[in-house]
Amino acid sequence: MTDTAQTVPPTTTADTAHDFIAKTVAENAVVLFMKGVPDQPGCGFSAIAVQILDHLEVAFAGVNVLQSDALRQGIKAYSDWPTIPQLYVKGEFIGGSDIVREMFQSGELKTMLTEQGLLAH
């Protein structure tokens, strides 16, 4: 399992943020837009999401929304979801920290990731 951190272009505007988000979601099977990076989450909610994904041993791209205000606002507009972190699986918005935690606890997240061919077990 390898976690990768995605870097936002230095001159990020609302349009380039939207393009970056769309490209990142399209190119990575699992993406977590979060505060901080997978190795150093910037808030407790992001840390919970990273811990769950690490526990499930799923490779994911972590995107630090604190790199750019346009990205931080852009991801909220892109998903029409007001909070961060935000998890995407194969282009589909799954939810924030609470939803990810509930899906993990019920077994639904593992089942979904397995059905998508992202987990071996």
C-alpha positions in Angstrom: 0.0 0.0 0.0 1.3 3.4 -0.9 -0.2 6.7 -0.1 0.6 9.6 -2.3 0.3 13.3 -1.7 -1.0 15.3 -4.6 0.4 18.9 -5.0 -1.8 21.7 -6.2 -0.4 24.0 -9.0 1.1 27.1 -7.4 -1.2 29.6 -9.1 -4.5 28.0 -8.2 -7.7 29.8 -9.0 -11.3 28.6 -8.7 -11.1 27.2 -12.3 -7.7 25.6 -11.9 -8.8 24.1 -8.6 -11.9 22.6 -10.2 -9.8 21.2 -13.0 -7.2 19.8 -10.5 -9.9 18.2 -8.4 -11.6 16.6 -11.5 -8.3 15.3 -12.8 -7.2 14.0 -9.4 -10.5 12.2 -8.9 -10.3 10.7 -12.4 -6.7 9.5 -12.2 -6.8 7.9 -8.7 -9.1 5.1 -7.6 -9.2 6.4 -4.0 -8.7 10.0 -3.1 -9.0 11.7 0.3 -9.2 15.5 0.2 -8.0 16.3 3.7 -6.3 18.8 6.0 -2.6 17.9 6.0 -1.1 14.9 4.4 -1.6 11.1 5.1 1.6 11.0 7.2 0.7 14.2 9.1 -3.1 14.9 9.2 -3.9 18.4 10.1 -7.1 17.7 12.0 -8.7 14.9 14.0 -11.3 14.2 11.3 -8.7 13.8 8.6 -6.7 11.6 11.0 -9.7 9.3 11.5 -10.2 8.9 7.7 -6.5 8.1 7.1 -6.5 5.6 10.0 -9.5 3.8 8.5 -8.0 3.7 5.0 -4.7 2.5 6.4 -6.4 -0.2 8.5 -8.2 -1.4 5.4 -4.8 -1.4 3.5 -6.2 0.5 0.6 -3.8 2.7 -1.5 -5.1 6.3 -1.7 -4.0 9.7 -2.9 -4.1 12.3 -0.1 -4.7 15.9 -1.2 -3.9 18.6 1.3 -6.6 21.3 0.9 -4.6 23.6 3.1 -2.2 24.2 0.2 -4.6 26.6 -1.4 -7.7 28.6 -0.3 -9.1 28.1 -3.9 -8.7 24.3 -3.4 -10.2 24.3 0.1 -13.3 26.2 -1.2 -13.2 24.4 -4.5 -13.6 20.9 -3.1 -16.6 22.0 -1.1 -18.2 23.4 -4.3 -17.2 20.4 -6.3 -19.0 17.9 -4.0 -21.6 20.3 -2.6 -20.4 19.1 0.8 -19.4 21.6 3.5 -16.8 19.8 5.4 -13.3 18.3 5.0 -12.1 15.5 4.7 -13.9 14.2 1.6 -13.4 10.6 0.3 -13.8 9.7 -3.4 -13.8 6.1 -4.7 -13.5 5.6 -8.4 -14.8 9.1 -9.1 -17.8 8.8 -6.7 -18.1 11.1 -3.7 -18.5 8.9 -0.6 -18.7 11.4 2.2 -16.9 13.0 5.1 -15.3 11.6 8.2 -18.5 10.7 10.0 -19.9 8.8 7.0 -16.6 7.0 6.3 -16.4 6.0 10.0 -20.0 4.7 10.0 -19.5 2.8 6.7 -16.3 1.3 8.2 -18.0 0.3 11.5 -20.9 -1.4 9.6 -18.5 -3.2 7.2 -20.1 -1.3 4.2 -16.8 0.5 3.3 -14.8 -2.7 3.2 -17.5 -4.4 1.1 -17.6 -1.5 -1.3 -13.8 -1.3 -1.7 -13.7 -5.1 -2.2 -16.5 -5.0 -4.9 -14.6 -2.2 -6.6 -11.5 -4.4 -6.8 -9.5 -2.2 -4.5 -9.0 -4.7 -1.6 -7.6 -8.1 -1.9 -9.3 -9.4 1.2 
